[in-house]
Amino acid sequence: MKETNQAKLQDIVRAVLELPEGADVAAVKKITTRRWDSLAQVSLIAAVEGEFGVSLPVADYGRFTSYKAIELLLSEKGL
């Protein structure tokens, strides 16, 4: 994944999950992040689609389980 896209994704994750500015998001996981509920899940998907100009198939929504998983998904999409 391109460095500029990584920075954008990190900003999205921080904003949606209400993490402190500059917080390291590399280890953020759905299972261990209290604020990552179903609404945050939908917000993350919408923010990623909007920021990167992609339309993700519903089958990919379940892959939003961690920062690293989202990063991998976007890398597979050529971002």
C-alpha positions as CSV (number, residue, x, y, z in Angstrom):
1,M,0.0,0.0,0.0
2,K,1.3,3.4,-0.9
3,E,2.6,5.5,2.0
4,T,0.1,8.4,1.3
5,N,-2.8,5.9,1.3
6,Q,-1.5,4.4,4.6
7,A,-1.6,7.9,6.1
8,K,-5.2,8.4,4.9
9,L,-6.3,5.0,6.2
10,Q,-4.7,5.8,9.6
11,D,-6.5,9.1,9.8
12,I,-9.8,7.4,8.9
13,V,-9.3,4.7,11.6
14,R,-8.4,7.3,14.2
15,A,-11.3,9.5,13.4
16,V,-14.0,6.8,13.2
17,L,-12.8,5.0,16.4
18,E,-12.1,8.3,18.2
19,L,-8.5,7.5,18.9
20,P,-6.1,10.3,20.0
21,E,-4.3,12.2,17.3
22,G,-1.0,10.5,16.4
23,A,-2.2,7.2,18.0
24,D,-0.5,4.1,16.5
25,V,-3.2,2.3,14.7
26,A,-1.1,-0.6,13.4
27,A,-2.3,-2.9,16.3
28,V,-5.9,-1.8,16.3
29,K,-8.3,-4.8,16.1
30,K,-12.1,-5.0,16.2
31,I,-12.0,-7.6,19.0
32,T,-9.9,-5.4,21.3
33,T,-11.1,-1.9,20.5
34,R,-14.1,-0.9,22.6
35,R,-15.4,1.7,20.2
36,W,-15.3,-0.6,17.2
37,D,-19.0,-1.6,17.3
38,S,-21.4,-2.2,14.4
39,L,-21.9,1.5,13.7
40,A,-18.1,2.1,13.7
41,Q,-17.9,-0.9,11.2
42,V,-20.3,0.7,8.8
43,S,-18.6,4.1,9.3
44,L,-15.2,2.7,8.5
45,I,-16.5,1.0,5.4
46,A,-18.2,4.2,4.2
47,A,-15.2,6.3,4.9
48,V,-12.8,4.0,3.2
49,E,-15.0,3.8,0.1
50,G,-15.4,7.5,0.0
51,E,-11.8,8.4,0.6
52,F,-10.4,5.9,-1.9
53,G,-13.1,6.0,-4.5
54,V,-13.8,2.3,-4.4
55,S,-17.0,0.4,-4.1
56,L,-16.4,-2.7,-2.0
57,P,-18.5,-5.8,-2.4
58,V,-20.5,-6.9,0.6
59,A,-18.3,-10.0,0.8
60,D,-15.4,-7.7,1.8
61,Y,-17.2,-6.0,4.7
62,G,-16.4,-8.9,7.0
63,R,-12.7,-8.4,6.3
64,F,-12.8,-5.2,8.3
65,T,-11.4,-6.8,11.5
66,S,-8.2,-4.9,12.1
67,Y,-6.2,-2.0,10.7
68,K,-3.8,-4.5,9.1
69,A,-6.7,-6.5,7.5
70,I,-8.1,-3.3,6.0
71,E,-4.7,-2.3,4.7
72,L,-4.3,-5.7,3.1
73,L,-7.7,-5.5,1.5
74,L,-6.9,-2.1,0.0
75,S,-3.5,-3.3,-1.2
76,E,-5.2,-6.2,-3.0
77,K,-7.4,-3.5,-4.7
78,G,-4.3,-1.8,-6.0
79,L,-4.3,1.0,-3.5
